[in-house]
Amino acid sequence: MLTRIISGAVGVAIMIVVFIFHDTILLPIMVAAMTAVMLFELLRAVKLEKNLPILISSEICGMAMPFIYHEYETTNCGDIFDGGCIDCMTTVVNADFSKLRMYPFILILAAAFVIFVTWLKKHKEIRYEQVFFVLAVMVFVPNAMSTMVRIDRMGGVFMLILALCGAWIADTGAYFTGVAFGKHKLCPEISPKKTIEGFIGGIVTTGVVYAAAVAVYNKNADPVSLIITFLFGAVCAVIGTVGDLSASMVKRQIGFKDYGKIMPGHGGLMDRFDSVLFVLPTFYALLSLGDLIDLGLI
């Protein structure tokens, strides 16, 4: 237990430092480092971590994503309209943004090429399930984690913290509700401890915390905005649970207890961020929608 507490405290301390310097290059550096570890853990799960061409190509592709989005969001300033930025009224060149948007596609294409060539050379050792698993996580994980940069540039550090805590709030609410009222199993073969009552409790808890946090953060938020914020939190809780169960199912089918050991007592980063991977892009999409229809969330 002590090891778990110390490990968690170190992780929290690192995150606080990142939050303090969130508007610097430190945020994409941290996201890139976390992405690299998570990709390694996932490649290890399918026994491809020792295949250097596949490992290096997928890692380069993954680690580059947050820096690309950092450059794009910093230059873009969030809102482009007719060649200019709505917020700061600076002139921008659309061609530059087109190039920046092409970089992720080019990186993914190049990494996929290396992976397929390696597969062709070692087709007797590498199965197609392994190849397509790597391709999937190489695209999904970096893009999901990189939304941390996009959320920060769009809504600031408060929204970034809210996005990251979304899944963890749901877990906490589900745990205490499940302990108090849980009787019916949610997915007994995948996660025996999760209950339907806990699942509902996690949804309600996340919605309430989201609404309360936005009410404190934005004094001008009206009741309609808070209701919609509650629904945003509820959606994130549902999506986060799906992510958690999906990662647990992968571990069960592979035969892993934990994805890694980088966080003693907690497992790997994938064990801590499995639900976050689903919540981050969902939160970003909802935040963009809220900004688009002027809900007063940011």
Phi and psi in degrees as GROMACS dihedral restraints (atoms count N, CA, C in turn):
[ dihedral_restraints ]
;  ai    aj    ak    al  type     phi  dphi    fc
    3     4     5     6     1   -61.0    20    10
    4     5     6     7     1   -41.9    20    10
    6     7     8     9     1   -60.9    20    10
    7     8     9    10     1   -41.8    20    10
    9    10    11    12     1   -62.8    20    10
   10    11    12    13     1   -41.5    20    10
   12    13    14    15     1   -67.4    20    10
   13    14    15    16     1   -45.6    20    10
   15    16    17    18     1   -62.6    20    10
   16    17    18    19     1   -44.4    20    10
   18    19    20    21     1   -60.8    20    10
   19    20    21    22     1   -43.7    20    10
   21    22    23    24     1   -65.4    20    10
   22    23    24    25     1   -38.6    20    10
   24    25    26    27     1   -64.8    20    10
   25    26    27    28     1   -40.2    20    10
   27    28    29    30     1   -63.0    20    10
   28    29    30    31     1   -43.2    20    10
   30    31    32    33     1   -61.9    20    10
   31    32    33    34     1   -41.8    20    10
   33    34    35    36     1   -64.5    20    10
   34    35    36    37     1   -41.7    20    10
   36    37    38    39     1   -60.8    20    10
   37    38    39    40     1   -42.5    20    10
   39    40    41    42     1   -63.7    20    10
   40    41    42    43     1   -42.9    20    10
   42    43    44    45     1   -65.1    20    10
   43    44    45    46     1   -36.1    20    10
   45    46    47    48     1   -63.4    20    10
   46    47    48    49     1   -43.0    20    10
   48    49    50    51     1   -60.7    20    10
   49    50    51    52     1   -43.3    20    10
   51    52    53    54     1   -62.9    20    10
   52    53    54    55     1   -41.2    20    10
   54    55    56    57     1   -63.7    20    10
   55    56    57    58     1   -38.4    20    10
   57    58    59    60     1   -62.9    20    10
   58    59    60    61     1   -39.9    20    10
   60    61    62    63     1  -106.4    20    10
   61    62    63    64     1    34.3    20    10
   63    64    65    66     1   -61.8    20    10
   64    65    66    67     1   -27.8    20    10
   66    67    68    69     1   -92.5    20    10
   67    68    69    70     1    16.8    20    10
   69    70    71    72     1  -113.8    20    10
   70    71    72    73     1  -175.8    20    10
   72    73    74    75     1   -68.6    20    10
   73    74    75    76     1   -11.8    20    10
   75    76    77    78     1   -61.0    20    10
   76    77    78    79     1   -37.1    20    10
   78    79    80    81     1   -61.9    20    10
   79    80    81    82     1   -53.6    20    10
   81    82    83    84     1   -63.1    20    10
   82    83    84    85     1   -30.2    20    10
   84    85    86    87     1   -63.3    20    10
   85    86    87    88     1   -45.7    20    10
   87    88    89    90     1   -63.7    20    10
   88    89    90    91     1   -43.5    20    10
   90    91    92    93     1   -63.1    20    10
   91    92    93    94     1   -41.3    20    10
   93    94    95    96     1   -62.9    20    10
   94    95    96    97     1   -42.4    20    10
   96    97    98    99     1   -64.5    20    10
   97    98    99   100     1   -43.4    20    10
   99   100   101   102     1   -64.8    20    10
  100   101   102   103     1   -40.3    20    10
  102   103   104   105     1   -62.4    20    10
  103   104   105   106     1   -41.9    20    10
  105   106   107   108     1   -60.5    20    10
  106   107   108   109     1   -44.8    20    10
  108   109   110   111     1   -65.0    20    10
  109   110   111   112     1   -43.6    20    10
  111   112   113   114     1   -64.9    20    10
  112   113   114   115     1   -40.2    20    10
  114   115   116   117     1   -65.9    20    10
  115   116   117   118     1   -39.6    20    10
  117   118   119   120     1   -61.9    20    10
  118   119   120   121     1   -43.8    20    10
  120   121   122   123     1   -61.6    20    10
  121   122   123   124     1   -38.4    20    10
  123   124   125   126     1   -72.9    20    10
  124   125   126   127     1   -38.7    20    10
  126   127   128   129     1   -66.8    20    10
  127   128   129   130     1   -35.0    20    10
  129   130   131   132     1   -63.5    20    10
  130   131   132   133     1   -34.0    20    10
  132   133   134   135     1   -64.0    20    10
  133   134   135   136     1   -29.2    20    10
  135   136   137   138     1  -109.3    20    10
  136   137   138   139     1    18.1    20    10
  138   139   140   141     1    61.4    20    10
  139   140   141   142     1    39.9    20    10
  141   142   143   144     1  -121.1    20    10
  142   143   144   145     1     9.8    20    10
  144   145   146   147     1   -69.5    20    10
  145   146   147   148     1   -18.8    20    10
  147   148   149   150     1   -95.0    20    10
  148   149   150   151     1    -2.9    20    10
  150   151   152   153     1   -86.2    20    10
  151   152   153   154     1    99.4    20    10
  153   154   155   156     1   -61.7    20    10
  154   155   156   157     1   -42.9    20    10
  156   157   158   159     1   -59.3    20    10
  157   158   159   160     1   -42.9    20    10
  159   160   161   162     1   -70.3    20    10
  160   161   162   163     1   -43.3    20    10
  162   163   164   165     1   -62.9    20    10
  163   164   165   166     1   -49.7    20    10
  165   166   167   168     1   -66.4    20    10
  166   167   168   169     1   -43.8    20    10
  168   169   170   171     1   -64.8    20    10
  169   170   171   172     1   -41.9    20    10
  171   172   173   174     1   -70.0    20    10
  172   173   174   175     1   -36.1    20    10
  174   175   176   177     1   -68.4    20    10
  175   176   177   178     1   -43.2    20    10
  177   178   179   180     1   -61.6    20    10
  178   179   180   181     1   -45.2    20    10
  180   181   182   183     1   -59.7    20    10
  181   182   183   184     1   -46.3    20    10
  183   184   185   186     1   -68.1    20    10
  184   185   186   187     1   -43.5    20    10
  186   187   188   189     1   -71.4    20    10
  187   188   189   190     1   -24.2    20    10
  189   190   191   192     1   -75.2    20    10
  190   191   192   193     1   -27.1    20    10
  192   193   194   195     1   -56.4    20    10
  193   194   195   196     1   -50.8    20    10
  195   196   197   198     1   -61.9    20    10
  196   197   198   199     1   -31.3    20    10
  198   199   200   201     1   -72.3    20    10
  199   200   201   202     1   -35.5    20    10
  201   202   203   204     1   -63.9    20    10
  202   203   204   205     1   -46.7    20    10
  204   205   206   207     1   -69.0    20    10
  205   206   207   208     1   -31.4    20    10
  207   208   209   210     1   -63.1    20    10
  208   209   210   211     1   -45.9    20    10
  210   211   212   213     1   -64.7    20    10
  211   212   213   214     1   -43.2    20    10
  213   214   215   216     1   -65.4    20    10
  214   215   216   217     1   -48.6    20    10
  216   217   218   219     1   -68.9    20    10
  217   218   219   220     1   -35.9    20    10
  219   220   221   222     1   -67.1    20    10
  220   221   222   223     1   -42.0    20    10
  222   223   224   225     1   -74.8    20    10
  223   224   225   226     1   -38.2    20    10
  225   226   227   228     1   -71.0    20    10
  226   227   228   229     1   -30.9    20    10
  228   229   230   231     1    60.9    20    10
  229   230   231   232     1    15.6    20    10
  231   232   233   234     1    98.5    20    10
  232   233   234   235     1   -48.2    20    10
  234   235   236   237     1  -128.9    20    10
  235   236   237   238     1   115.6    20    10
  237   238   239   240     1  -106.5    20    10
  238   239   240   241     1   130.1    20    10
  240   241   242   243     1  -144.6    20    10
  241   242   243   244     1   114.1    20    10
  243   244   245   246     1    55.1    20    10
  244   245   246   247     1    43.8    20    10
  246   247   248   249     1    82.5    20    10
  247   248   249   250     1     9.0    20    10
  249   250   251   252     1  -140.8    20    10
  250   251   252   253     1   167.2    20    10
  252   253   254   255     1   -94.4    20    10
  253   254   255   256     1   124.8    20    10
  255   256   257   258     1   -63.0    20    10
  256   257   258   259     1   -39.1    20    10
  258   259   260   261     1   -72.8    20    10
  259   260   261   262     1   -49.5    20    10
  261   262   263   264     1  -109.1    20    10
  262   263   264   265     1    -0.4    20    10
  264   265   266   267     1    61.6    20    10
  265   266   267   268     1    26.5    20    10
  267   268   269   270     1   -88.1    20    10
  268   269   270   271     1   154.5    20    10
  270   271   272   273     1   -86.8    20    10
  271   272   273   274     1   137.5    20    10
  273   274   275   276     1  -128.9    20    10
  274   275   276   277     1   162.5    20    10
  276   277   278   279     1  -108.6    20    10
  277   278   279   280     1   114.2    20    10
  279   280   281   282     1   -58.9    20    10
  280   281   282   283     1   -31.5    20    10
  282   283   284   285     1   -60.7    20    10
  283   284   285   286     1   -35.6    20    10
  285   286   287   288     1   -63.5    20    10
  286   287   288   289     1   -40.2    20    10
  288   289   290   291     1   -69.8    20    10
  289   290   291   292     1   -34.1    20    10
  291   292   293   294     1   -62.4    20    10
  292   293   294   295     1   -40.7    20    10
  294   295   296   297     1   -64.7    20    10
  295   296   297   298     1   -44.4    20    10
  297   298   299   300     1   -62.3    20    10
  298   299   300   301     1   -39.0    20    10
  300   301   302   303     1   -69.7    20    10
  301   302   303   304     1   -22.3    20    10
  303   304   305   306     1   -79.0    20    10
  304   305   306   307     1   -24.8    20    10
  306   307   308   309     1   -58.5    20    10
  307   308   309   310     1   -46.1    20    10
  309   310   311   312     1   -58.5    20    10
  310   311   312   313     1   -41.4    20    10
  312   313   314   315     1   -63.4    20    10
  313   314   315   316     1   -43.1    20    10
  315   316   317   318     1   -64.3    20    10
  316   317   318   319     1   -43.2    20    10
  318   319   320   321     1   -62.9    20    10
  319   320   321   322     1   -45.5    20    10
  321   322   323   324     1   -63.0    20    10
  322   323   324   325     1   -42.3    20    10
  324   325   326   327     1   -62.6    20    10
  325   326   327   328     1   -44.0    20    10
  327   328   329   330     1   -65.2    20    10
  328   329   330   331     1   -43.8    20    10
  330   331   332   333     1   -64.8    20    10
  331   332   333   334     1   -40.9    20    10
  333   334   335   336     1   -62.4    20    10
  334   335   336   337     1   -38.7    20    10
  336   337   338   339     1   -61.1    20    10
  337   338   339   340     1   -46.5    20    10
  339   340   341   342     1   -61.7    20    10
  340   341   342   343     1   -41.9    20    10
  342   343   344   345     1   -64.4    20    10
  343   344   345   346     1   -43.5    20    10
  345   346   347   348     1   -68.9    20    10
  346   347   348   349     1   -38.2    20    10
  348   349   350   351     1   -63.7    20    10
  349   350   351   352     1   -41.7    20    10
  351   352   353   354     1   -63.2    20    10
  352   353   354   355     1   -40.0    20    10
  354   355   356   357     1   -62.6    20    10
  355   356   357   358     1   -43.0    20    10
  357   358   359   360     1   -61.5    20    10
  358   359   360   361     1   -39.1    20    10
  360   361   362   363     1   -72.5    20    10
  361   362   363   364     1   -31.0    20    10
  363   364   365   366     1  -123.9    20    10
  364   365   366   367     1    43.6    20    10
  366   367   368   369     1   -67.4    20    10
  367   368   369   370     1   -18.5    20    10
  369   370   371   372     1   -81.1    20    10
  370   371   372   373     1   -16.7    20    10
  372   373   374   375     1  -105.8    20    10
  373   374   375   376     1   -29.6    20    10
  375   376   377   378     1  -108.1    20    10
  376   377   378   379     1   128.4    20    10
  378   379   380   381     1   -90.0    20    10
  379   380   381   382     1   155.6    20    10
  381   382   383   384     1   -63.8    20    10
  382   383   384   385     1   -30.5    20    10
  384   385   386   387     1   -61.5    20    10
  385   386   387   388     1   -38.9    20    10
  387   388   389   390     1   -66.2    20    10
  388   389   390   391     1   -43.2    20    10
  390   391   392   393     1   -62.5    20    10
  391   392   393   394     1   -48.5    20    10
  393   394   395   396     1   -75.0    20    10
  394   395   396   397     1   -24.4    20    10
  396   397   398   399     1   -65.2    20    10
  397   398   399   400     1   -46.4    20    10
  399   400   401   402     1   -62.2    20    10
  400   401   402   403     1   -43.7    20    10
  402   403   404   405     1   -60.2    20    10
  403   404   405   406     1   -41.4    20    10
  405   406   407   408     1   -65.6    20    10
  406   407   408   409     1   -49.5    20    10
  408   409   410   411     1   -71.7    20    10
  409   410   411   412     1   -29.0    20    10
  411   412   413   414     1   -64.7    20    10
  412   413   414   415     1   -30.8    20    10
  414   415   416   417     1   -87.4    20    10
  415   416   417   418     1   -46.1    20    10
  417   418   419   420     1   -71.5    20    10
  418   419   420   421     1   -51.5    20    10
  420   421   422   423     1   -62.1    20    10
  421   422   423   424     1   -52.0    20    10
  423   424   425   426     1   -61.7    20    10
  424   425   426   427     1   -40.6    20    10
  426   427   428   429     1   -68.8    20    10
  427   428   429   430     1   -38.1    20    10
  429   430   431   432     1   -66.1    20    10
  430   431   432   433     1   -46.9    20    10
  432   433   434   435     1   -65.9    20    10
  433   434   435   436     1   -34.1    20    10
  435   436   437   438     1   -69.4    20    10
  436   437   438   439     1   -15.7    20    10
  438   439   440   441     1   -66.6    20    10
  439   440   441   442     1   -15.3    20    10
  441   442   443   444     1   -57.9    20    10
  442   443   444   445     1   -43.5    20    10
  444   445   446   447     1   -65.8    20    10
  445   446   447   448     1   -42.8    20    10
  447   448   449   450     1   -68.5    20    10
  448   449   450   451     1   -39.3    20    10
  450   451   452   453     1   -64.8    20    10
  451   452   453   454     1   -43.3    20    10
  453   454   455   456     1   -62.1    20    10
  454   455   456   457     1   -44.0    20    10
  456   457   458   459     1   -69.8    20    10
  457   458   459   460     1   -24.9    20    10
  459   460   461   462     1   -89.3    20    10
  460   461   462   463     1   -44.8    20    10
  462   463   464   465     1  -120.7    20    10
  463   464   465   466     1    -2.2    20    10
  465   466   467   468     1    87.5    20    10
  466   467   468   469     1   180.0    20    10
  468   469   470   471     1   -67.3    20    10
  469   470   471   472     1   -29.9    20    10
  471   472   473   474     1   -61.2    20    10
  472   473   474   475     1   -47.0    20    10
  474   475   476   477     1   -67.9    20    10
  475   476   477   478     1   -32.8    20    10
  477   478   479   480     1   -64.4    20    10
  478   479   480   481     1   -44.9    20    10
  480   481   482   483     1   -63.2    20    10
  481   482   483   484     1   -42.4    20    10
  483   484   485   486     1   -61.6    20    10
  484   485   486   487     1   -41.2    20    10
  486   487   488   489     1   -64.3    20    10
  487   488   489   490     1   -45.7    20    10
  489   490   491   492     1   -66.6    20    10
  490   491   492   493     1   -36.7    20    10
  492   493   494   495     1   -79.5    20    10
  493   494   495   496     1   -13.1    20    10
  495   496   497   498     1   -52.5    20    10
  496   497   498   499     1   -50.5    20    10
  498   499   500   501     1   -69.0    20    10
  499   500   501   502     1   -38.8    20    10
  501   502   503   504     1   -71.5    20    10
  502   503   504   505     1   -34.2    20    10
  504   505   506   507     1   -62.8    20    10
  505   506   507   508     1   -43.8    20    10
  507   508   509   510     1   -62.1    20    10
  508   509   510   511     1   -41.2    20    10
  510   511   512   513     1   -62.0    20    10
  511   512   513   514     1   -43.5    20    10
  513   514   515   516     1   -65.7    20    10
  514   515   516   517     1   -46.8    20    10
  516   517   518   519     1   -62.4    20    10
  517   518   519   520     1   -40.0    20    10
  519   520   521   522     1   -66.3    20    10
  520   521   522   523     1   -38.6    20    10
  522   523   524   525     1   -63.2    20    10
  523   524   525   526     1   -52.0    20    10
  525   526   527   528     1   -69.6    20    10
  526   527   528   529     1   -37.1    20    10
  528   529   530   531     1   -66.8    20    10
  529   530   531   532     1   -40.9    20    10
  531   532   533   534     1   -63.8    20    10
  532   533   534   535     1   -41.2    20    10
  534   535   536   537     1   -63.5    20    10
  535   536   537   538     1   -39.8    20    10
  537   538   539   540     1   -79.6    20    10
  538   539   540   541     1   -40.0    20    10
  540   541   542   543     1  -127.0    20    10
  541   542   543   544     1    -5.8    20    10
  543   544   545   546     1   -64.3    20    10
  544   545   546   547     1   124.3    20    10
  546   547   548   549     1  -132.8    20    10
  547   548   549   550     1   -31.5    20    10
  549   550   551   552     1  -107.5    20    10
  550   551   552   553     1   124.2    20    10
  552   553   554   555     1   -69.1    20    10
  553   554   555   556     1   140.0    20    10
  555   556   557   558     1   -83.5    20    10
  556   557   558   559     1   -57.4    20    10
  558   559   560   561     1  -140.8    20    10
  559   560   561   562     1    77.5    20    10
  561   562   563   564     1   -59.1    20    10
  562   563   564   565     1   -30.7    20    10
  564   565   566   567     1   -80.4    20    10
  565   566   567   568     1   -20.5    20    10
  567   568   569   570     1  -101.1    20    10
  568   569   570   571     1   -48.2    20    10
  570   571   572   573     1  -139.2    20    10
  571   572   573   574     1    90.3    20    10
  573   574   575   576     1   -58.6    20    10
  574   575   576   577     1   -26.0    20    10
  576   577   578   579     1   -85.4    20    10
  577   578   579   580     1   -15.4    20    10
  579   580   581   582     1   -78.0    20    10
  580   581   582   583     1   136.2    20    10
  582   583   584   585     1  -122.0    20    10
  583   584   585   586     1   160.0    20    10
  585   586   587   588     1   -63.7    20    10
  586   587   588   589     1   -40.7    20    10
  588   589   590   591     1   -62.9    20    10
  589   590   591   592     1   -40.9    20    10
  591   592   593   594     1   -65.4    20    10
  592   593   594   595     1   -40.1    20    10
  594   595   596   597     1   -58.6    20    10
  595   596   597   598     1   -46.8    20    10
  597   598   599   600     1   -65.1    20    10
  598   599   600   601     1   -40.8    20    10
  600   601   602   603     1   -61.9    20    10
  601   602   603   604     1   -39.0    20    10
  603   604   605   606     1   -64.2    20    10
  604   605   606   607     1   -39.3    20    10
  606   607   608   609     1   -63.9    20    10
  607   608   609   610     1   -48.8    20    10
  609   610   611   612     1   -64.2    20    10
  610   611   612   613     1   -44.3    20    10
  612   613   614   615     1   -59.4    20    10
  613   614   615   616     1   -46.8    20    10
  615   616   617   618     1   -63.0    20    10
  616   617   618   619     1   -43.6    20    10
  618   619   620   621     1   -60.8    20    10
  619   620   621   622     1   -44.5    20    10
  621   622   623   624     1   -65.1    20    10
  622   623   624   625     1   -45.7    20    10
  624   625   626   627     1   -63.4    20    10
  625   626   627   628     1   -42.9    20    10
  627   628   629   630     1   -59.8    20    10
  628   629   630   631     1   -48.7    20    10
  630   631   632   633     1   -63.6    20    10
  631   632   633   634     1   -43.0    20    10
  633   634   635   636     1   -65.1    20    10
  634   635   636   637     1   -41.7    20    10
  636   637   638   639     1   -64.4    20    10
  637   638   639   640     1   -43.5    20    10
  639   640   641   642     1   -68.0    20    10
  640   641   642   643     1   -36.0    20    10
  642   643   644   645     1   -62.2    20    10
  643   644   645   646     1   -39.4    20    10
  645   646   647   648     1   -73.1    20    10
  646   647   648   649     1   -41.2    20    10
  648   649   650   651     1   -69.6    20    10
  649   650   651   652     1   -42.2    20    10
  651   652   653   654     1  -118.5    20    10
  652   653   654   655     1    98.6    20    10
  654   655   656   657     1   -63.9    20    10
  655   656   657   658     1   -19.6    20    10
  657   658   659   660     1   -91.4    20    10
  658   659   660   661     1     1.2    20    10
  660   661   662   663     1   -65.6    20    10
  661   662   663   664     1   127.0    20    10
  663   664   665   666     1   -88.3    20    10
  664   665   666   667     1   169.5    20    10
  666   667   668   669     1   -56.7    20    10
  667   668   669   670     1   -36.7    20    10
  669   670   671   672     1   -63.4    20    10
  670   671   672   673     1   -43.0    20    10
  672   673   674   675     1   -61.8    20    10
  673   674   675   676     1   -39.4    20    10
  675   676   677   678     1   -69.4    20    10
  676   677   678   679     1   -37.0    20    10
  678   679   680   681     1   -63.7    20    10
  679   680   681   682     1   -43.7    20    10
  681   682   683   684     1   -65.8    20    10
  682   683   684   685     1   -38.1    20    10
  684   685   686   687     1   -61.6    20    10
  685   686   687   688     1   -41.0    20    10
  687   688   689   690     1   -57.7    20    10
  688   689   690   691     1   -44.2    20    10
  690   691   692   693     1   -66.0    20    10
  691   692   693   694     1   -36.6    20    10
  693   694   695   696     1   -58.8    20    10
  694   695   696   697     1   -46.7    20    10
  696   697   698   699     1   -62.3    20    10
  697   698   699   700     1   -40.1    20    10
  699   700   701   702     1   -63.2    20    10
  700   701   702   703     1   -42.5    20    10
  702   703   704   705     1   -62.7    20    10
  703   704   705   706     1   -44.7    20    10
  705   706   707   708     1   -61.5    20    10
  706   707   708   709     1   -37.7    20    10
  708   709   710   711     1   -64.2    20    10
  709   710   711   712     1   -42.5    20    10
  711   712   713   714     1   -64.9    20    10
  712   713   714   715     1   -47.2    20    10
  714   715   716   717     1   -62.6    20    10
  715   716   717   718     1   -40.8    20    10
  717   718   719   720     1   -63.1    20    10
  718   719   720   721     1   -38.6    20    10
  720   721   722   723     1   -65.4    20    10
  721   722   723   724     1   -39.7    20    10
  723   724   725   726     1   -61.2    20    10
  724   725   726   727     1   -42.5    20    10
  726   727   728   729     1   -63.2    20    10
  727   728   729   730     1   -43.7    20    10
  729   730   731   732     1   -61.1    20    10
  730   731   732   733     1   -46.8    20    10
  732   733   734   735     1   -67.1    20    10
  733   734   735   736     1   -36.0    20    10
  735   736   737   738     1   -64.2    20    10
  736   737   738   739     1   -45.7    20    10
  738   739   740   741     1   -65.4    20    10
  739   740   741   742     1   -37.1    20    10
  741   742   743   744     1   -65.4    20    10
  742   743   744   745     1   -38.0    20    10
  744   745   746   747     1   -65.2    20    10
  745   746   747   748     1   -40.1    20    10
  747   748   749   750     1   -60.9    20    10
  748   749   750   751     1   -45.7    20    10
  750   751   752   753     1   -62.1    20    10
  751   752   753   754     1   -40.5    20    10
  753   754   755   756     1   -66.3    20    10
  754   755   756   757     1   -41.6    20    10
  756   757   758   759     1   -70.6    20    10
  757   758   759   760     1   -31.1    20    10
  759   760   761   762     1   -82.0    20    10
  760   761   762   763     1   -29.5    20    10
  762   763   764   765     1    96.8    20    10
  763   764   765   766     1    24.2    20    10
  765   766   767   768     1   -95.9    20    10
  766   767   768   769     1   147.1    20    10
  768   769   770   771     1   -88.9    20    10
  769   770   771   772     1   -46.9    20    10
  771   772   773   774     1  -133.7    20    10
  772   773   774   775     1   155.0    20    10
  774   775   776   777     1   -74.1    20    10
  775   776   777   778     1   -27.3    20    10
  777   778   779   780     1  -163.4    20    10
  778   779   780   781     1  -170.0    20    10
  780   781   782   783     1  -132.9    20    10
  781   782   783   784     1    17.4    20    10
  783   784   785   786     1   -66.6    20    10
  784   785   786   787     1   -24.8    20    10
  786   787   788   789     1  -117.3    20    10
  787   788   789   790     1    91.0    20    10
  789   790   791   792     1   -52.2    20    10
  790   791   792   793     1   129.0    20    10
  792   793   794   795     1    90.5    20    10
  793   794   795   796     1   -17.3    20    10
  795   796   797   798     1  -116.4    20    10
  796   797   798   799     1   -20.8    20    10
  798   799   800   801     1    98.2    20    10
  799   800   801   802     1  -143.1    20    10
  801   802   803   804     1   -96.4    20    10
  802   803   804   805     1   177.8    20    10
  804   805   806   807     1   -64.7    20    10
  805   806   807   808     1   -33.8    20    10
  807   808   809   810     1   -63.5    20    10
  808   809   810   811     1   -31.2    20    10
  810   811   812   813     1   -69.6    20    10
  811   812   813   814     1   -28.7    20    10
  813   814   815   816     1   -92.8    20    10
  814   815   816   817     1   -26.5    20    10
  816   817   818   819     1  -114.8    20    10
  817   818   819   820     1    14.3    20    10
  819   820   821   822     1   -61.3    20    10
  820   821   822   823     1   -47.5    20    10
  822   823   824   825     1   -73.4    20    10
  823   824   825   826     1   -31.5    20    10
  825   826   827   828     1   -62.1    20    10
  826   827   828   829     1   -34.4    20    10
  828   829   830   831     1   -58.1    20    10
  829   830   831   832     1   -30.7    20    10
  831   832   833   834     1   -89.0    20    10
  832   833   834   835     1   -34.0    20    10
  834   835   836   837     1   -72.7    20    10
  835   836   837   838     1   -40.6    20    10
  837   838   839   840     1   -55.8    20    10
  838   839   840   841     1   -55.3    20    10
  840   841   842   843     1   -65.1    20    10
  841   842   843   844     1   -31.9    20    10
  843   844   845   846     1   -65.3    20    10
  844   845   846   847     1   -45.0    20    10
  846   847   848   849     1   -61.7    20    10
  847   848   849   850     1   -43.2    20    10
  849   850   851   852     1   -61.9    20    10
  850   851   852   853     1   -42.5    20    10
  852   853   854   855     1   -63.8    20    10
  853   854   855   856     1   -43.3    20    10
  855   856   857   858     1   -67.8    20    10
  856   857   858   859     1   -39.0    20    10
  858   859   860   861     1   -64.7    20    10
  859   860   861   862     1   -40.6    20    10
  861   862   863   864     1   -63.8    20    10
  862   863   864   865     1   -40.4    20    10
  864   865   866   867     1   -65.0    20    10
  865   866   867   868     1   -43.0    20    10
  867   868   869   870     1   -62.9    20    10
  868   869   870   871     1   -40.6    20    10
  870   871   872   873     1   -67.1    20    10
  871   872   873   874     1   -37.5    20    10
  873   874   875   876     1   -63.8    20    10
  874   875   876   877     1   -41.2    20    10
  876   877   878   879     1  -100.7    20    10
  877   878   879   880     1    13.9    20    10
  879   880   881   882     1    55.5    20    10
  880   881   882   883     1    64.4    20    10
  882   883   884   885     1   -88.4    20    10
  883   884   885   886     1    -3.1    20    10
  885   886   887   888     1    76.0    20    10
  886   887   888   889     1    23.4    20    10
  888   889   890   891     1   -81.8    20    10
  889   890   891   892     1   -30.1    20    10
